Amino acid sequence: MKKLLILVFAALLVALAACGGSDSADGESGSEASVDKLVFADAGWNSIRVHNSIMQKVIEVGYGIDTEVTPGSTAATIQGLREGDIDIYSEVWTDNVKEVYAEAIEAGDFEKVSVNFDDNEQGIYVPTYVIEGDEERGIEPMAPDLKTVEDLKKYPELFEDPAEPGKGRLINAPSGWAVEKAITQKMETYGLNDTFVNFKPGSDAAIVASLADAYEAGEAWVGYYWSPTAVTAKYDLTLLEEPEYDPEVYEETKGTELPPNDVVVAVHKDIPDAAPEVVEFLSNYETSSALTEEALDYMNENEDASAEEAAAWWMKEHEDLWTEWVPEDVAEKVKESL
């Protein structure tokens, strides 16, 4: 009797083991996601929102996984990615968060899965008419010799700060953005602090509003911005020159061009195992500044358009591109939803 019970128990163990191992033994089901929801980072600018929306559409419709978005500053969302509160980051501007990024990659907290785009620019801009004028608008050149960021100290009165007459106003990035500290250091390095106010707006929208107001009025404006954006697509801006990027000099004084940025797609360390098919899709995800700017320009031309609507428009325009990132059956589901 005892032997019979032992044999029955052993048979049950074998059966249970067979049932439990069937998913991993089957090539298809073994690659299925084991998560119900994936969380994206929104660090505060429109291009990350557009890329999030493209990815969300594919993941929700193509792979049947819910998504949500967590907004926050660059520092907060990168930390969230490290700790697992955020699963996917569609635009990590790697050199803006160089030390934290390198530390997190080395620690294995998150993984880079693809380069979204790497042909971007960022720095201190002025409207081109400030230097060259605009004959059609009847604007004379205001600072024809303005070429470099350091040259700004010759023109504080041109960019006068309304709150501090006699000083210019340089619009920095918002305080929560990693690049704000670099711009602050640049002002010191280039000797601008005596003649310019380091103005830190509360948001990207505040930068855009100040630029738009100045541009429509044909007035001087100087501040931080980057491409690809709807702003750089809409307005004729000139990036002021700085010495060629030198890692050692930049590390010490920030007195060179901002470093070239690989803008990467990154995922929390658990996601490759939890959602391998999604990570395979993300590993194929590759755009460019020009492609990104198309969606942003759509938002600009259609003032009520959301990032989600711009993403849907973009996906219809570039069906030949994004359908190459996913299997045919996934592509068909997503195309039907569009």
C-alpha positions in Angstrom: 0.0 0.0 0.0 2.8 2.4 0.9 4.6 1.6 -2.3 1.4 2.3 -4.3 0.9 5.7 -2.6 4.5 6.6 -3.3 4.1 5.7 -7.0 0.8 7.7 -7.2 2.5 10.8 -5.6 5.5 10.5 -7.9 3.2 10.4 -10.9 1.4 13.5 -9.7 4.7 15.3 -9.4 5.7 14.4 -12.9 2.3 15.6 -14.2 2.6 18.9 -12.4 6.1 19.4 -13.6 5.0 18.7 -17.2 2.1 21.3 -16.9 4.4 23.9 -15.3 7.1 23.5 -17.9 4.8 23.5 -21.0 5.0 27.3 -21.5 8.8 27.4 -21.6 9.1 24.3 -23.7 6.7 25.7 -26.4 8.7 28.3 -28.4 5.7 30.6 -29.0 4.1 30.7 -25.6 7.5 30.9 -23.9 8.0 34.3 -25.4 4.7 35.8 -24.3 4.5 38.7 -21.9 4.0 38.0 -18.2 2.9 41.6 -17.5 -0.5 43.2 -17.7 0.6 46.8 -17.8 3.7 48.7 -18.9 4.5 52.2 -17.6 6.1 54.9 -19.7 8.0 58.0 -18.6 6.9 61.5 -19.6 9.8 63.8 -18.8 8.0 67.0 -20.0 8.5 67.6 -23.7 6.3 66.8 -26.8 8.7 64.5 -28.7 8.9 62.0 -25.8 5.0 62.1 -25.7 4.8 61.4 -29.4 7.2 58.5 -29.2 5.4 57.2 -26.2 2.1 57.3 -28.0 3.5 55.4 -31.0 4.9 52.7 -28.8 1.7 52.6 -26.7 -0.5 52.1 -29.7 1.6 49.1 -30.9 1.9 47.6 -27.4 -1.8 47.9 -26.5 -3.3 46.9 -29.8 -0.5 44.6 -31.2 0.5 42.8 -28.0 -2.6 43.2 -25.8 -0.8 44.9 -22.9 -2.2 48.0 -21.1 0.0 51.0 -20.7 0.1 54.2 -18.7 2.3 57.2 -18.4 4.1 58.7 -15.3 5.0 62.3 -15.6 7.9 63.9 -13.8 11.3 65.7 -14.1 14.2 64.0 -15.9 15.8 63.2 -12.6 12.6 61.7 -11.1 11.7 59.6 -14.2 15.3 58.3 -14.6 15.2 57.2 -10.9 11.8 55.7 -11.5 13.2 53.6 -14.4 16.1 52.5 -12.2 13.7 51.4 -9.4 11.1 49.7 -11.6 8.3 52.3 -11.1 8.8 53.1 -14.8 9.2 50.3 -17.4 10.0 52.1 -20.7 11.7 55.4 -21.5 11.4 56.3 -25.1 13.8 59.3 -25.1 16.8 59.1 -22.8 19.1 62.0 -23.8 22.1 60.1 -22.6 24.7 62.9 -22.4 22.3 65.2 -20.5 22.3 62.5 -17.7 25.7 61.1 -18.5 26.9 60.1 -15.0 23.6 58.7 -13.8 23.0 56.9 -17.1 26.5 55.2 -17.0 26.0 54.3 -13.4 22.6 52.8 -14.0 23.7 50.8 -17.1 26.8 49.5 -15.2 24.6 48.5 -12.2 22.2 46.7 -14.6 19.3 48.8 -13.3 18.0 49.4 -16.8 19.0 48.4 -20.4 19.4 50.4 -23.6 17.5 48.6 -26.3 17.9 50.9 -29.3 18.9 54.4 -30.5 15.8 56.3 -31.2 17.7 59.1 -33.0 21.2 60.7 -32.8 21.1 63.6 -35.2 19.9 66.2 -32.8 21.1 69.7 -31.7 20.8 71.7 -28.5 22.2 74.9 -27.1 21.6 78.7 -26.9 19.4 80.0 -29.8 18.4 83.4 -31.1 15.9 84.2 -33.8 17.9 84.5 -37.1 16.5 88.0 -37.7 18.4 89.2 -34.6 21.6 88.6 -36.6 20.5 88.9 -40.2 17.3 91.0 -40.1 14.2 90.1 -42.0 13.5 92.3 -45.1 10.0 90.9 -45.6 9.0 91.9 -42.1 10.9 95.2 -42.1 13.3 94.0 -39.4 16.8 95.4 -39.5 19.8 93.3 -38.1 20.0 94.0 -34.4 23.4 92.3 -33.7 25.1 91.5 -37.0 28.3 90.5 -35.2 26.6 88.1 -32.8 28.1 84.6 -33.5 29.0 82.9 -30.2 27.4 82.5 -26.8 30.3 84.5 -25.3 29.4 87.4 -27.7 26.2 87.8 -25.8 28.0 89.9 -23.1 28.3 92.7 -25.7 24.5 92.9 -26.0 22.7 92.8 -22.6 20.6 95.9 -23.5 19.3 94.1 -26.6 17.9 91.2 -24.6 16.9 93.4 -21.6 15.2 91.7 -18.6 12.0 93.6 -17.8 12.5 92.9 -14.1 16.2 94.0 -14.0 16.7 96.9 -16.5 20.4 97.1 -17.5 20.7 93.4 -17.6 19.8 90.9 -20.4 17.6 87.9 -19.9 18.8 84.5 -21.0 16.1 81.8 -20.9 17.5 78.7 -19.4 15.9 75.2 -19.3 13.4 74.5 -16.4 15.0 73.8 -13.1 13.9 70.1 -13.1 15.8 69.4 -16.4 19.3 68.0 -16.3 20.6 70.5 -18.9 19.7 73.5 -16.7 22.8 73.0 -14.6 25.0 72.9 -17.8 23.5 76.2 -19.1 24.0 77.8 -15.6 27.7 76.7 -15.7 28.1 78.0 -19.2 26.9 81.4 -18.2 29.6 81.6 -15.5 32.3 80.2 -17.9 31.5 82.7 -20.6 31.3 85.6 -18.2 27.6 86.3 -18.7 26.5 86.5 -15.0 27.5 90.2 -14.6 25.3 91.3 -17.5 22.6 88.6 -17.9 19.9 87.2 -15.6 19.8 83.4 -15.6 16.0 83.0 -16.0 14.6 79.6 -15.3 11.1 79.1 -16.6 8.7 76.7 -15.0 8.1 74.5 -18.1 8.9 73.9 -21.7 5.6 75.7 -22.5 6.8 78.8 -20.8 10.0 78.8 -23.0 7.8 78.4 -26.1 5.4 81.2 -25.0 8.2 83.7 -24.4 9.9 82.8 -27.8 6.6 83.0 -29.7 5.7 86.4 -28.2 9.1 87.8 -29.0 9.1 86.3 -32.5 5.7 87.5 -33.5 6.7 91.0 -32.3 10.0 90.9 -34.1 11.9 91.4 -30.9 15.2 90.0 -29.6 15.1 86.7 -27.6 17.9 84.4 -26.5 17.6 81.1 -24.7 18.0 77.3 -24.5 16.3 75.0 -26.9 16.9 71.8 -28.8 15.8 70.0 -32.0 13.9 68.0 -33.1 10.9 70.1 -31.9 7.9 71.8 -33.4 9.5 75.1 -32.3 12.7 74.6 -34.4 10.5 73.5 -37.3 8.3 76.5 -37.1 10.7 79.3 -36.3 13.9 80.4 -38.1 16.4 80.2 -35.3 20.2 80.3 -35.2 22.2 78.2 -32.8 25.0 80.3 -31.3 28.5 78.9 -31.7 30.7 77.4 -28.9 34.1 75.8 -29.1 34.0 72.2 -30.5 32.9 69.6 -28.0 35.8 68.5 -25.8 35.0 65.9 -23.1 37.6 67.1 -20.6 36.9 70.8 -21.0 33.1 70.2 -20.9 33.4 68.1 -17.8 35.4 70.8 -16.0 33.7 74.1 -17.2 30.9 73.2 -19.7 32.8 75.7 -22.0 32.2 73.8 -25.3 29.3 72.7 -27.4 26.8 70.5 -25.5 27.9 66.9 -26.1 26.4 64.9 -29.0 23.5 62.9 -27.7 22.4 59.4 -28.5 18.7 59.6 -27.7 18.0 56.0 -26.7 15.1 53.8 -25.8 15.7 52.1 -22.4 13.7 49.6 -20.4 13.9 48.5 -16.7 16.0 45.4 -16.2 13.0 43.1 -15.6 11.2 43.9 -18.8 13.3 41.8 -21.3 12.2 38.7 -19.4 8.7 39.9 -18.6 7.8 41.2 -22.1 10.3 39.8 -24.6 8.2 40.4 -27.6 7.7 44.1 -26.7 11.4 44.5 -26.1 12.1 42.9 -29.5 9.8 45.6 -31.0 11.5 48.4 -29.1 14.9 47.1 -30.2 13.9 47.7 -33.8 12.6 51.2 -33.0 14.6 53.8 -34.9 13.6 57.3 -36.2 15.5 60.6 -36.8 15.2 64.2 -35.9 13.5 65.0 -39.2 10.9 62.2 -38.8 10.2 63.2 -35.2 9.9 66.9 -36.2 7.1 65.9 -38.7 4.9 64.8 -35.9 5.7 67.9 -33.8 5.0 70.1 -36.8 1.6 68.4 -37.2 0.9 69.3 -33.6 1.9 72.9 -34.3 -0.2 73.2 -37.4 -3.2 71.6 -35.7 -3.2 73.5 -32.4 -5.7 71.2 -30.8 -3.9 68.0 -31.8 -2.6 65.9 -28.9 0.6 63.8 -29.0 -1.6 60.7 -29.4 -3.3 62.2 -32.5 0.0 63.3 -33.9 1.3 59.8 -33.4 -1.7 58.2 -35.2 -1.2 60.7 -38.1 2.6 59.9 -38.2 1.9 56.1 -38.2 -0.4 56.5 -41.2 2.2 58.6 -43.0 5.1 56.2 -42.3 3.4 52.8 -42.4 6.3 51.4 -44.4 8.7 52.2 -41.5 7.0 51.1 -38.3 5.5 48.0 -39.8 9.1 46.8 -40.2 9.6 46.9 -36.5 7.0 44.3 -35.7 5.8 40.9 -37.0 3.2 41.0 -39.7 0.3 39.9 -37.5 1.0 42.7 -35.0 1.3 45.2 -37.8 -2.1 44.2 -39.2 -3.9 44.6 -35.9 -2.4 48.0 -35.4 -3.2 49.1 -39.0 -6.8 48.1 -38.5 -7.0 50.2 -35.3 -5.7 53.2 -37.1 
